[in-house]
Amino acid sequence: MATRRSQPLIGKIKQSVRERDGLKCTGCGMTDAQSREQFKRGLDVHRVVPGSLYSLDGCVTVCKNCHYSKPKRPRGAPDLAN
């Protein structure tokens, strides 16, 4: 059974995902710097299976626009990361 992860660990996983993906959106290629300039925030980390635990294999780096179009966890469904 999956267990919840601490916020510091989730932050480290997210940073590792961003670094693995070259600090670029895997959807459109936008860089982290471009994201900060256009959206006033860095790139997001999307869990390929919504609501799953954050992991290197289960996440990809995306910009705000590309993240918006990705599948979301259904309302009321459990989020294992929290």
Secondary structure, 3 states (H helix, E strand, C coil): CCCCCCHHHHHHHHHHHHHHCCCECCCCCCEHHHHHHHHCCCCEEEECCCCCCCCCCCEEEECHHHHHCCCCCCCCCCCCCC
